[in-house]
């Protein structure tokens, strides 16, 4: 029987540039880890079906949330910096999945609109592999 969890338990941490992972979950309302793999076609003459070989893997992380002076300043300060990350989609409890690796914050946006809270969003490009483990 499947076991489901609520997204409210998710935790996202990034390196604070001092070697400690900083939990910024308290200002985020969305974290998304996207992974994909390239393929190269190796089809030959005389075949009816295409054939492929596996290529390089890639991953990105998108974050969205509310602007907080401290966290927004921190994220703005690591733009273009290689940093470690940890992502716990279902929380940090025993037996939960944890993704970790190294990424570069490639974009950071702060936006405001009349009648709404100031928001932030960012995109991390993972460099190297993503490790999947359980807590």
DSSP file (Angstrom, degrees, kcal/mol; ACC not computed):
  #  RESIDUE AA STRUCTURE BP1 BP2  ACC     N-H-->O    O-->H-N    N-H-->O    O-->H-N    TCO  KAPPA ALPHA  PHI   PSI    X-CA   Y-CA   Z-CA
    1    1 A X              0   0    0      0, 0.0     0, 0.0     0, 0.0     0, 0.0   0.000 360.0 360.0 360.0 133.4    0.0    0.0    0.0
    2    2 A X        -     0   0    0      1,-0.1     2,-0.5     0, 0.0     0, 0.0  -0.241 360.0-144.7 -64.2 149.8    1.4    3.4   -0.9
    3    3 A X        -     0   0    0      2,-0.0     2,-0.3     0, 0.0    -1,-0.1  -0.976  19.2-166.3-115.4 119.2    2.6    5.9    1.7
    4    4 A X        -     0   0    0     -2,-0.5     2,-0.3    86,-0.0    86,-0.0  -0.743   3.4-163.5-105.6 152.7    1.9    9.5    0.9
    5    5 A X        -     0   0    0     -2,-0.3     2,-0.3    84,-0.0    86,-0.1  -0.931  22.5-112.0-131.5 158.2    3.3   12.6    2.5
    6    6 A X    >   -     0   0    0     -2,-0.3     3,-1.7    84,-0.1     4,-0.1  -0.681  20.3-128.8 -90.9 142.1    2.3   16.2    2.5
    7    7 A X  G >  S+     0   0    0     -2,-0.3     3,-1.8     1,-0.3    -1,-0.1   0.676  98.8  80.1 -62.8 -18.4    4.5   18.8    0.8
    8    8 A X  G 3  S+     0   0    0      1,-0.3    -1,-0.3    82,-0.1    82,-0.1   0.704  85.7  61.1 -63.5 -18.1    4.5   21.0    3.9
    9    9 A X  G <  S+     0   0    0     -3,-1.7    -1,-0.3    80,-0.2    83,-0.2   0.559  77.7 122.5 -84.4  -8.7    7.1   18.7    5.4
   10   10 A X    <   -     0   0    0     -3,-1.8     2,-0.4    79,-0.3    79,-0.2  -0.172  43.7-162.3 -60.2 146.7    9.7   19.5    2.7
   11   11 A X  E     -A   88   0A   0     77,-1.9    77,-2.9    80,-0.1     2,-0.4  -0.997   7.5-172.2-132.2 134.5   13.1   20.9    3.7
   12   12 A X  E     -A   87   0A   0     -2,-0.4    12,-2.2    75,-0.2    13,-0.5  -0.995   7.8-179.3-130.1 128.5   15.6   22.7    1.5
   13   13 A X  E     -AB  86  23A   0     73,-2.8    73,-2.0    -2,-0.4     2,-0.3  -0.957   5.9-173.5-127.6 143.8   19.1   23.6    2.7
   14   14 A X  E     -AB  85  22A   0      8,-2.1     8,-3.7    -2,-0.4    71,-0.2  -0.963  39.0 -90.3-132.5 153.4   22.0   25.4    1.0
   15   15 A X  E     - B   0  21A   0     69,-2.1     6,-0.2    -2,-0.3    70,-0.0  -0.351  25.1-145.3 -62.3 134.8   25.6   26.0    2.1
   16   16 A X        -     0   0    0      4,-2.8    -1,-0.1    -2,-0.1     5,-0.1   0.177  47.4-103.5 -88.0  18.4   26.0   29.3    4.0
   17   17 A X  S    S+     0   0    0      3,-0.1     4,-0.1     1,-0.1    -2,-0.1   0.445 114.3  79.5  72.5   2.2   29.5   29.8    2.5
   18   18 A X  S    S-     0   0    0      2,-0.4     3,-0.1     0, 0.0    -1,-0.1   0.253 117.3 -94.9-118.7  10.1   31.0   28.7    5.9
   19   19 A X  S    S+     0   0    0      1,-0.3     2,-0.4    65,-0.0    -4,-0.1   0.426  92.9 111.7  92.8  -0.8   30.5   25.0    5.5
   20   20 A X        -     0   0    0     -6,-0.0    -4,-2.8     2,-0.0     2,-0.4  -0.899  68.8-124.5-107.6 135.2   27.2   24.8    7.3
   21   21 A X  E     -B   15   0A   0     -2,-0.4     2,-0.5    -6,-0.2    -6,-0.3  -0.649  24.6-148.0 -78.9 128.3   24.0   24.0    5.5
   22   22 A X  E     -B   14   0A   0     -8,-3.7    -8,-2.1    -2,-0.4     2,-0.6  -0.859   7.5-135.8-102.8 123.6   21.4   26.7    6.1
   23   23 A X  E     +B   13   0A   0     -2,-0.5   -10,-0.2   -10,-0.2     3,-0.2  -0.683  28.6 169.8 -79.2 115.5   17.7   25.7    6.2
   24   24 A X    >   +     0   0    0    -12,-2.2     3,-1.6    -2,-0.6     4,-0.4   0.171  44.2 110.4-110.1  16.6   15.7   28.3    4.1
   25   25 A X  G >   +     0   0    0    -13,-0.5     3,-1.1     1,-0.3    -1,-0.1   0.780  61.7  73.4 -60.9 -28.8   12.5   26.3    4.1
   26   26 A X  G 3  S+     0   0    0      1,-0.3    -1,-0.3    -3,-0.2    -2,-0.1   0.593 105.5  36.0 -69.1  -8.8   10.8   28.8    6.4
   27   27 A X  G <  S+     0   0    0     -3,-1.6    39,-2.8    38,-0.0     2,-0.3   0.385 102.7  89.1-118.4   0.1   10.5   31.3    3.6
   28   28 A X  E <   +C   65   0A   0     -3,-1.1    37,-0.3    -4,-0.4     3,-0.1  -0.719  40.3 177.4 -99.1 148.1    9.9   28.9    0.7
   29   29 A X  E    S+     0   0A   0     35,-2.6     2,-0.3     1,-0.3    36,-0.2   0.315  74.9  33.8-123.7   3.2    6.5   27.6   -0.6
   30   30 A X  E     +C   64   0A   0     34,-1.5    34,-2.2    -5,-0.0     2,-0.4  -0.915  53.1 173.0-159.1 131.3    7.8   25.6   -3.5
   31   31 A X  E     -C   63   0A   0     -2,-0.3     2,-0.4    32,-0.2    32,-0.2  -0.994  10.7-176.0-135.9 132.4   10.9   23.5   -4.2
   32   32 A X  E     -C   62   0A   0     30,-2.5    30,-2.6    -2,-0.4     2,-0.6  -0.986  12.2-163.3-135.4 124.8   11.3   21.4   -7.4
   33   33 A X  E     -C   61   0A   0     -2,-0.4     2,-0.5    28,-0.2    28,-0.2  -0.936  14.2-170.2-105.3 118.4   14.2   19.1   -8.3
   34   34 A X  E     -C   60   0A   0     26,-3.0    26,-2.3    -2,-0.6     2,-0.4  -0.938   4.1-176.6-114.2 128.3   14.1   18.3  -12.0
   35   35 A X  E     +C   59   0A   0     -2,-0.5     2,-0.3    24,-0.2    24,-0.2  -0.944   6.6 165.4-125.2 145.4   16.4   15.5  -13.4
   36   36 A X  E     -C   58   0A   0     22,-2.4    22,-2.7    -2,-0.4     2,-0.4  -0.965  22.3-141.1-150.7 165.3   16.9   14.4  -17.0
   37   37 A X  E     -C   57   0A   0     -2,-0.3    20,-0.3    20,-0.2     2,-0.1  -0.998  17.1-131.2-133.9 134.7   19.3   12.3  -19.1
   38   38 A X  E     -     0   0A   0     18,-3.3    17,-2.7    -2,-0.4     2,-0.3  -0.416  21.1-159.6 -74.6 156.6   20.5   12.9  -22.7
   39   39 A X  E     -C   54   0A   0     15,-0.2     2,-0.4    -2,-0.1    15,-0.2  -0.962   7.3-147.7-132.7 155.9   20.4   10.2  -25.2
   40   40 A X  E     -C   53   0A   0     13,-2.1    13,-2.0    -2,-0.3     2,-0.3  -0.992  22.6-123.5-123.7 129.7   22.3    9.8  -28.5
   41   41 A X  E     +C   52   0A   0     -2,-0.4    11,-0.3    11,-0.2     9,-0.0  -0.525  29.0 174.4 -74.2 134.4   20.7    8.0  -31.4
   42   42 A X        +     0   0    0      9,-2.9    10,-0.2    -2,-0.3    -1,-0.1  -0.080  22.4 150.2-128.5  31.7   22.7    5.0  -32.7
   43   43 A X        -     0   0    0      8,-0.5     2,-0.3     1,-0.0     7,-0.1  -0.397  28.7-156.2 -67.1 142.9   20.3    3.7  -35.3
   44   44 A X    >   -     0   0    0      1,-0.1     3,-1.3    -2,-0.1    -2,-0.0  -0.778  27.4 -80.2-119.0 163.0   21.9    2.0  -38.3
   45   45 A X  T 3  S+     0   0    0     -2,-0.3    -1,-0.1     1,-0.2     3,-0.1  -0.266 112.0  32.3 -57.5 145.4   20.8    1.3  -41.9
   46   46 A X  T 3  S+     0   0    0      1,-0.3     2,-0.3    -3,-0.0    -1,-0.2   0.469  91.5 115.4  87.1   1.7   18.5   -1.6  -42.3
   47   47 A X    <   -     0   0    0     -3,-1.3    -1,-0.3     1,-0.1     3,-0.1  -0.743  52.9-155.3-103.3 155.2   16.7   -1.3  -39.0
   48   48 A X  S    S+     0   0    0     -2,-0.3     2,-0.4    -3,-0.1    -1,-0.1   0.623  77.4  53.3 -98.1 -17.9   13.0   -0.4  -38.5
   49   49 A X  S    S-     0   0    0      0, 0.0     2,-0.1     0, 0.0    -1,-0.1  -0.928  84.5-113.0-124.4 144.0   13.3    1.0  -35.0
   50   50 A X        -     0   0    0     -2,-0.4     2,-0.3    -7,-0.1    -2,-0.1  -0.408  29.2-155.9 -69.8 148.7   15.5    3.8  -33.6
   51   51 A X        -     0   0    0     -2,-0.1    -9,-2.9     2,-0.0    -8,-0.5  -0.951  10.0-170.6-126.0 148.0   18.1    2.8  -31.0
   52   52 A X  E     -C   41   0A   0     -2,-0.3     2,-0.3   -11,-0.3   -11,-0.2  -0.926  14.4-148.1-135.7 157.0   19.7    5.0  -28.4
   53   53 A X  E     -C   40   0A   0    -13,-2.0   -13,-2.1    -2,-0.3     2,-0.1  -0.930  35.9-100.5-120.3 153.0   22.5    5.0  -25.9
   54   54 A X  E     +C   39   0A   0     -2,-0.3   -15,-0.2   -15,-0.2     2,-0.1  -0.424  43.8 179.7 -71.6 144.7   22.4    6.8  -22.5
   55   55 A X  E     -     0   0A   0    -17,-2.7     2,-0.2     1,-0.2    -1,-0.1  -0.150  39.1 -27.5-119.8-144.3   24.3   10.1  -22.3
   56   56 A X  E     -     0   0A   0     -2,-0.1   -18,-3.3   -19,-0.1     2,-0.2  -0.462  54.6-134.6 -79.0 145.5   24.9   12.8  -19.7
   57   57 A X  E     -C   37   0A   0    -20,-0.3     2,-0.3    -2,-0.2   -20,-0.2  -0.657  22.0-172.4 -95.5 157.2   22.5   13.4  -16.8
   58   58 A X  E     -C   36   0A   0    -22,-2.7   -22,-2.4    -2,-0.2     2,-0.3  -0.969   5.3-172.7-145.7 155.6   21.4   16.9  -15.7
   59   59 A X  E     -C   35   0A   0     67,-0.4    67,-2.1    -2,-0.3     2,-0.3  -0.991   3.5-173.8-152.4 147.1   19.5   18.4  -12.9
   60   60 A X  E     -CD  34 125A   0    -26,-2.3   -26,-3.0    -2,-0.3     2,-0.4  -0.954  12.6-148.0-135.0 157.1   18.1   21.8  -11.8
   61   61 A X  E     -CD  33 124A   0     63,-2.2    63,-3.2    -2,-0.3     2,-0.4  -0.996   9.9-164.1-127.5 127.9   16.3   23.0   -8.7
   62   62 A X  E     -CD  32 123A   0    -30,-2.6   -30,-2.5    -2,-0.4     2,-0.3  -0.921   8.1-172.5-110.6 137.4   13.7   25.7   -8.7
   63   63 A X  E     +CD  31 122A   0     59,-2.4    59,-2.1    -2,-0.4     2,-0.3  -0.959   6.8 179.0-128.2 148.7   12.6   27.6   -5.6
   64   64 A X  E     +CD  30 121A   0    -34,-2.2   -35,-2.6    -2,-0.3   -34,-1.5  -0.989  22.1 116.9-142.9 148.3    9.8   30.1   -4.9
   65   65 A X  E     -CD  28 120A   0     55,-2.4    55,-2.3    -2,-0.3     2,-0.3  -0.953  56.5 -49.3-177.9-161.4    8.8   31.8   -1.7
   66   66 A X  E     - D   0 119A   0    -39,-2.8    53,-0.3    -2,-0.3     2,-0.3  -0.755  55.5-106.2-100.5 144.2    8.3   35.0    0.3
   67   67 A X        +     0   0    0     51,-2.8     2,-0.4    -2,-0.3    51,-0.2  -0.510  36.8 178.6 -72.4 132.3   11.0   37.7    0.5
   68   68 A X     >  -     0   0    0     -2,-0.3     4,-3.4     1,-0.1     5,-0.5  -0.997  32.5-129.6-131.0 133.1   12.7   37.9    3.9
   69   69 A X  H  > S+     0   0    0     -2,-0.4     4,-1.9     1,-0.2     5,-0.2   0.899 106.3  41.5 -53.3 -47.6   15.5   40.5    4.3
   70   70 A X  H  > S+     0   0    0      2,-0.2     4,-2.1     1,-0.2    -1,-0.2   0.957 120.9  39.2 -67.3 -52.2   18.0   38.0    5.7
   71   71 A X  H  > S+     0   0    0      2,-0.2     4,-2.8     1,-0.2     5,-0.2   0.897 116.0  51.4 -68.6 -40.6   17.3   35.1    3.3
   72   72 A X  H  X S+     0   0    0     -4,-3.4     4,-2.5     1,-0.2    -1,-0.2   0.915 111.7  47.8 -62.8 -41.9   16.8   37.3    0.2
   73   73 A X  H  X S+     0   0    0     -4,-1.9     4,-1.7    -5,-0.5    -1,-0.2   0.895 111.8  50.7 -63.4 -40.0   20.1   39.0    0.9
   74   74 A X  H  X S+     0   0    0     -4,-2.1     4,-0.9     2,-0.2    -2,-0.2   0.938 112.1  45.9 -62.8 -48.1   21.8   35.6    1.4
   75   75 A X  H >< S+     0   0    0     -4,-2.8     3,-0.8     1,-0.2     4,-0.3   0.911 111.5  51.8 -63.2 -42.8   20.4   34.2   -1.8
   76   76 A X  H >< S+     0   0    0     -4,-2.5     3,-0.9     1,-0.2    -1,-0.2   0.864 107.8  54.8 -59.8 -35.1   21.4   37.4   -3.7
   77   77 A X  H 3< S+     0   0    0     -4,-1.7    -1,-0.2     1,-0.2    -2,-0.2   0.706 106.3  49.6 -73.3 -21.1   24.9   37.0   -2.3
   78   78 A X  T X< S+     0   0    0     -4,-0.9     3,-2.4    -3,-0.8    27,-0.6   0.306  75.3 134.4-101.9  10.3   25.4   33.4   -3.6
   79   79 A X  B <  S+e  105   0A   0     -3,-0.9    27,-0.2    -4,-0.3     3,-0.1  -0.417  82.4   9.1 -58.2 124.0   24.3   34.2   -7.1
   80   80 A X  T 3  S+     0   0    0     25,-3.0     2,-0.4     1,-0.3    -1,-0.3   0.545 104.0 124.2  81.9   7.9   26.9   32.5   -9.4
   81   81 A X    <   -     0   0    0     -3,-2.4    24,-1.0    24,-0.2     2,-0.4  -0.827  65.2-121.1-105.5 139.0   28.5   30.7   -6.5
   82   82 A X  E     + F   0 104A   0     -2,-0.4     2,-0.3    22,-0.2    22,-0.2  -0.649  44.9 169.3 -75.2 127.6   29.0   26.9   -6.2
   83   83 A X  E     - F   0 103A   0     20,-3.2    20,-3.3    -2,-0.4     2,-0.2  -0.978  34.3-114.8-142.3 151.6   27.2   25.7   -3.1
   84   84 A X  E     - F   0 102A   0     -2,-0.3   -69,-2.1    18,-0.2     2,-0.3  -0.541  34.7-169.0 -81.4 153.2   26.2   22.4   -1.5
   85   85 A X  E     -AF  14 101A   0     16,-2.3    16,-1.6   -71,-0.2     2,-0.3  -0.969  17.4-164.1-140.4 158.1   22.5   21.6   -1.1
   86   86 A X  E     -AF  13 100A   0    -73,-2.0   -73,-2.8    -2,-0.3     2,-0.4  -0.987   8.7-170.3-138.1 135.6   20.2   19.1    0.6
   87   87 A X  E     -AF  12  99A   0     12,-3.0    12,-2.9    -2,-0.3     2,-0.6  -0.986   7.7-175.1-131.1 121.5   16.5   18.5   -0.3
   88   88 A X  E >   -A   11   0A   0    -77,-2.9   -77,-1.9    -2,-0.4     3,-1.4  -0.885   4.2-171.8-113.5  93.9   14.2   16.4    1.7
   89   89 A X  T 3  S+     0   0    0     -2,-0.6   -79,-0.3     1,-0.3   -80,-0.2   0.804  88.1  30.7 -60.5 -30.3   10.8   16.3   -0.2
   90   90 A X  T 3  S-     0   0    0      7,-0.5     3,-0.3     1,-0.4    -1,-0.3   0.105 124.3 -89.8-115.9  21.1    9.0   14.6    2.6
   91   91 A X    <   -     0   0    0     -3,-1.4    -1,-0.4     1,-0.1   -81,-0.1  -0.236  44.9 -74.1  95.2 173.4   10.9   16.0    5.6
   92   92 A X  S    S+     0   0    0    -83,-0.2    -1,-0.1    -3,-0.1     3,-0.1   0.263  80.3 130.5 -94.1  10.1   13.9   15.0    7.6
   93   93 A X  S >  S-     0   0    0     -3,-0.3     3,-2.0     1,-0.2    42,-0.3  -0.141  71.7 -75.2 -64.3 160.4   12.3   12.1    9.5
   94   94 A X  T 3  S+     0   0    0      1,-0.3    -1,-0.2    40,-0.1     3,-0.1  -0.284 119.4  18.6 -56.3 135.0   13.9    8.7    9.7
   95   95 A X  T 3  S+     0   0    0      1,-0.3    -1,-0.3    -3,-0.1     2,-0.1   0.384  93.8 131.8  85.2  -3.3   13.5    6.7    6.5
   96   96 A X    <   -     0   0    0     -3,-2.0    39,-2.9     1,-0.1    -1,-0.3  -0.452  62.1-102.3 -82.4 156.9   12.7    9.8    4.4
   97   97 A X  E     - G   0 134A   0     37,-0.2    -7,-0.5    -2,-0.1     2,-0.4  -0.539  34.3-168.5 -79.2 140.3   14.4   10.4    1.0
   98   98 A X  E     - G   0 133A   0     35,-3.1    35,-2.7    -2,-0.2     2,-0.4  -0.999   6.4-162.7-130.6 130.7   17.2   13.0    0.9
   99   99 A X  E     +FG  87 132A   0    -12,-2.9   -12,-3.0    -2,-0.4     2,-0.3  -0.927  20.1 169.6-107.9 137.3   18.8   14.4   -2.3
  100  100 A X  E     +FG  86 131A   0     31,-1.9    31,-2.9    -2,-0.4     2,-0.3  -0.965  12.0 109.4-145.0 161.5   22.1   16.2   -2.1
  101  101 A X  E     -F   85   0A   0    -16,-1.6   -16,-2.3    -2,-0.3     2,-0.4  -0.977  59.9 -61.0 168.0-156.9   24.8   17.6   -4.3
  102  102 A X  E     +F   84   0A   0     25,-0.5    25,-2.6    27,-0.5     2,-0.3  -0.964  48.7 170.0-124.3 138.9   26.5   20.7   -5.5
  103  103 A X  E     -FH  83 126A   0    -20,-3.3   -20,-3.2    -2,-0.4     2,-0.5  -0.944  28.4-131.0-146.2 164.1   24.7   23.5   -7.4
  104  104 A X  E     -FH  82 125A   0     21,-2.3    21,-2.8    -2,-0.3     2,-0.9  -0.981  24.5-127.8-119.1 126.4   25.2   27.0   -8.7
  105  105 A X  E     +eH  79 124A   0    -24,-1.0   -25,-3.0   -27,-0.6    19,-0.3  -0.650  34.3 174.2 -72.5 108.5   22.5   29.6   -8.2
  106  106 A X  E     +     0   0A   0     17,-2.5     2,-0.3    -2,-0.9    -1,-0.2   0.657  60.3  20.7 -96.6 -18.7   22.1   30.8  -11.8
  107  107 A X  E     - H   0 123A   0     16,-1.4    16,-1.9     2,-0.0     2,-0.3  -0.992  55.6-179.1-150.4 146.3   19.1   33.2  -11.3
  108  108 A X  E     - H   0 122A   0     -2,-0.3     2,-0.4    14,-0.2    14,-0.2  -0.974   9.4-176.8-145.0 127.6   17.5   35.1   -8.5
  109  109 A X  E     - H   0 121A   0     12,-3.1    12,-2.2    -2,-0.3     2,-0.4  -0.985  11.3-168.7-131.3 137.3   14.4   37.3   -8.8
  110  110 A X  E     + H   0 120A   0     -2,-0.4     2,-0.3    10,-0.2    10,-0.2  -0.991  18.5 177.6-120.0 130.8   12.6   39.4   -6.3
  111  111 A X  E     - H   0 119A   0      8,-2.5     8,-2.9    -2,-0.4     2,-0.3  -0.973  13.0-167.8-138.5 151.6    9.2   40.8   -7.3
  112  112 A X        -     0   0    0     -2,-0.3     2,-0.3     6,-0.2     6,-0.1  -0.983   3.8-176.0-136.1 146.2    6.4   42.8   -5.7
  113  113 A X    >   -     0   0    0     -2,-0.3     3,-2.1     3,-0.3     2,-0.1  -0.987  40.4 -89.1-140.4 151.9    2.9   43.6   -6.7
  114  114 A X  T 3  S+     0   0    0     -2,-0.3     3,-0.1     1,-0.3    -2,-0.0  -0.372 113.6  13.9 -58.9 126.7    0.2   45.8   -5.3
  115  115 A X  T 3  S+     0   0    0      1,-0.3     2,-0.3    -2,-0.1    -1,-0.3   0.510 113.4  89.3  86.3   5.0   -1.8   43.9   -2.7
  116  116 A X  S <  S-     0   0    0     -3,-2.1    -3,-0.3     3,-0.0    -1,-0.3  -0.876  79.9 -97.1-132.2 164.8    0.6   41.0   -2.4
  117  117 A X        -     0   0    0     -2,-0.3     2,-0.2     1,-0.1    -4,-0.1  -0.479  48.8 -98.9 -74.5 149.2    3.6   39.9   -0.4
  118  118 A X        -     0   0    0    -51,-0.2   -51,-2.8    -2,-0.1     2,-0.3  -0.534  49.7-158.9 -67.1 132.6    7.1   40.5   -2.0
  119  119 A X  E     -DH  66 111A   0     -8,-2.9    -8,-2.5   -53,-0.3     2,-0.3  -0.758  13.0-155.8-118.0 161.8    8.2   37.2   -3.5
  120  120 A X  E     +DH  65 110A   0    -55,-2.3   -55,-2.4    -2,-0.3     2,-0.3  -0.947   9.9 179.0-131.1 153.2   11.4   35.5   -4.5
  121  121 A X  E     +DH  64 109A   0    -12,-2.2   -12,-3.1    -2,-0.3     2,-0.3  -0.982   4.3 177.1-149.0 155.4   12.3   32.8   -6.9
  122  122 A X  E     -DH  63 108A   0    -59,-2.1   -59,-2.4    -2,-0.3     2,-0.4  -0.986  19.5-142.3-156.1 162.7   15.6   31.2   -8.0
  123  123 A X  E     -DH  62 107A   0    -16,-1.9   -17,-2.5    -2,-0.3   -16,-1.4  -0.997  12.4-162.0-133.3 128.0   17.0   28.5  -10.2
  124  124 A X  E     -DH  61 105A   0    -63,-3.2   -63,-2.2    -2,-0.4     2,-0.6  -0.913   9.5-148.5-108.1 136.1   20.0   26.3   -9.3
  125  125 A X  E     -DH  60 104A   0    -21,-2.8   -21,-2.3    -2,-0.4     2,-0.2  -0.928  21.4-134.7-100.2 117.7   22.0   24.4  -11.9
  126  126 A X  E     - H   0 103A   0    -67,-2.1     2,-0.5    -2,-0.6   -67,-0.4  -0.529  15.3-157.2 -72.3 135.5   23.3   21.2  -10.4
  127  127 A X        -     0   0    0    -25,-2.6   -25,-0.5    -2,-0.2     2,-0.2  -0.972  62.0  -4.4-116.2 122.6   26.9   20.5  -11.2
  128  128 A X  S    S-     0   0    0     -2,-0.5     2,-0.1   -71,-0.2   -69,-0.1  -0.562 109.5 -26.7  89.7-163.1   28.0   16.9  -10.9
  129  129 A X        -     0   0    0     -2,-0.2     2,-0.5   -71,-0.0   -27,-0.5  -0.356  50.5-126.8 -86.9 163.6   25.7   14.1   -9.7
  130  130 A X        -     0   0    0    -29,-0.1     2,-0.5    -2,-0.1   -29,-0.2  -0.948  22.8-145.8-107.2 128.9   22.7   14.1   -7.4
  131  131 A X  E     -G  100   0A   0    -31,-2.9   -31,-1.9    -2,-0.5     2,-0.5  -0.833   7.8-159.5 -97.9 128.7   22.9   11.6   -4.5
  132  132 A X  E     +G   99   0A   0     -2,-0.5     2,-0.3   -33,-0.2   -33,-0.2  -0.934  26.7 149.7-107.7 126.4   19.7   10.0   -3.4
  133  133 A X  E     -G   98   0A   0    -35,-2.7   -35,-3.1    -2,-0.5     2,-0.4  -0.870  40.9-114.2-142.0 173.6   19.8    8.5    0.1
  134  134 A X  E      G   97   0A   0     -2,-0.3   -37,-0.2   -37,-0.2   -40,-0.1  -0.922 360.0 360.0-115.3 147.2   17.5    7.8    3.0
  135  135 A X              0   0    0    -39,-2.9   -38,-0.1    -2,-0.4   -41,-0.1   0.468 360.0 360.0 -74.0 360.0   17.7    9.5    6.4
